Amino acid sequence: MQTVVRLWAVQDVAEYLGVPIKTLYEWRRHGRGPRARRVGKHLRYDPEHVRAWFESLDDRE
């Protein structure tokens, strides 16, 4: 049986990272931030990609 992974909406990622939703859209516009995909008109994030992106950040930046 396959495990279903729930994708995160922009609101979920903003809450997880503790940043405003507007910040996620700005990051995306500038090619930064965690990878997202469009599902129709909605952005969706794989939680594992968000966590990996966060872990890859250098806290000196």
C-alpha positions, 0 to 999 in steps of 0.5 A, spaced: 500 500 500 502 506 498 503 512 503 499 518 501 503 525 502 499 531 503 502 537 499 503 543 503 499 550 501 503 556 501 499 558 508 502 551 510 509 553 508 509 560 511 506 557 518 512 552 518 517 557 516 514 563 520 514 568 515 509 572 511 505 569 505 508 575 501 515 573 503 514 566 499 511 569 493 517 574 493 522 568 494 519 565 488 519 571 484 526 571 485 528 564 484 529 563 492 526 559 497 523 552 497 521 549 490 514 549 489 509 546 483 503 549 480 497 544 481 492 548 476 492 555 479 495 553 486 502 552 488 503 546 492 510 544 496 512 537 498 514 537 505 520 533 505 523 538 499 521 544 504 525 541 510 531 539 506 531 546 503 531 549 510 536 544 512 541 547 507 540 554 509 547 557 512 545 561 518 551 566 516 546 569 511 
